């Protein structure tokens, strides 16, 4: 039998017959999300396949580069429309005809759940697979927590579902999530598999028994997954659902899973994490850059290979760029190379890259002391000491070396990038790329639009940051850009709280309970107190004397207490742990007394609410000044650069939704 005319089951699901195989295509751009239309089309198609004798088997695939990117997240705030995904997935699994998934690209969340219900899975080498629901504050809601452990065991399923980690097709094959991986398009292989299928009992994932776990493996996986889940509900629920698969029937498991999914979907955490998901997509759409092509970048230059520079270098190597690093002296070159190879060695040790990958990366790297080497670069990122004279001199030099179309980016945190750009003959080619330390770990990059930055230069900064797998957030020029400006307001309010009667340890405990990995004073100590001190000294001459000012941090610095690196700051670290220091307690008491502040109890509710309100107020100012494009960009900066708990949605979201405690 040859090809017949296409059959349409819904606007997004169509099929054609190929030698007795019903080849179903899900086509719902941009990511084939399992919308109501797609679900009803799929269900109709499976029913059709069951009813039609001429259909021997079914192959299921996605149009474009995605299999299915999950349930349609945009539907989450609305009343559910029948058929719901679990019913569609069950119909696939229960079908009397063989159903083969041809996983042509990402199969995530509900997309993987559809694939897990198929009787055979063949994936393209390009595909990624996973159940990332916990990142949205929910658990899988269409059988994922019950089917995946039956395929790969409880320990691995805990690891994947409770962290939301996606795997490559290769890893999926070795874990047993897919049956076969093909180089490119899996459709032909899936059709062949369907055609050659000899009638035999279909392998239904839901009917499999859960494989026995190695002793200790499950506990280890749970500890690891939950250690990163501070304050988040979904990972713990995912663990509960996955670990109970062996103790109850499949039907009981999926009923519990569905109820948990629905509860979390409507929870504060679910709503907050959903807004973070959409905030990230919104940040990618930069006003003024619509249709602007970034400049081509093959070779990245990095000036400086200190802590920041070496982190940037490793990201650029990971992204496949050729990288030229220039340092001032032979000694600095050797140290820089050590730092970079050290980071690569760590990546090999952790399994993130293999030895071959390390060698290949080093082949794309050159580290030297001749600045003329940058003549071969397409973009140069400066990561040297944050001093205006040093940076302006460097940019003037670079301007004379690099080709006219090359982009120059400064990684300054506090200096005026317009002043740095002004040192060049082409300020339109300068932008800021403000990385966060350690740069190979932190996801945030503030891409700074200077007064004269050309649109395609800004677009290049954004594109390069994205290729480095960072989250670029565009902002305008002001002291501290978005993040450090808000952090300064946070610091100010935290110090007011101390004067008012809260102890640093109480403030830290309140913010850590709220979900921050570290409270503000622990962070000040970690980052070092001297930069903020230098800034306060710079600002002293222009400070409004009627403005409230807390001197405690100045006194700490005068005492040589610069934070963790000097063993003492707001806390003492002599025994390797953060410990309350009576000397600091006495200092705080004397500063309060000197100002005649009437001491009072400050509740943790007041601490959290004042600190969050201070951040949101500074965020409002940034919006008014046009430094930030949107409130959600500010939330992304605070979540990805400053440890704001993502499941709270960010300071602007909290203020807007009236969620201050
Ligand atoms: N539902 C609705 N819209 C979605 C979506 C989804 N599941 N996934 C992506 N989109 C939208 C994005 O909002 C964006 O829209 P926009 O252009 O209007 O801003 C567009 O698709 C493109 O998204 P990306 O920019 O992220 O595209 P990429 O090509 O970079 O990445 C992807 C594609 C890997 C599929 C990525 O979008 C992704 O990770 N999506 C989310 C996957 C996910 O979390 N799935 C689980 C959903 S919850 C679920 O399935 C519950 C189930 O268990 C019942």
Boltz pocket constraint, residues with backbone or C-beta under 6 A from the ligand:
constraints:
  - pocket:
      binder: B
      contacts: [[A, 30], [A, 31], [A, 33], [A, 66], [A, 69], [A, 70], [A, 71], [A, 72], [A, 73], [A, 74], [A, 85], [A, 106], [A, 108], [A, 109], [A, 110], [A, 111], [A, 113], [A, 132], [A, 133], [A, 136], [A, 139], [A, 140], [A, 141], [A, 142], [A, 144], [A, 277], [A, 278], [A, 281], [A, 282]]
      max_distance: 6.0
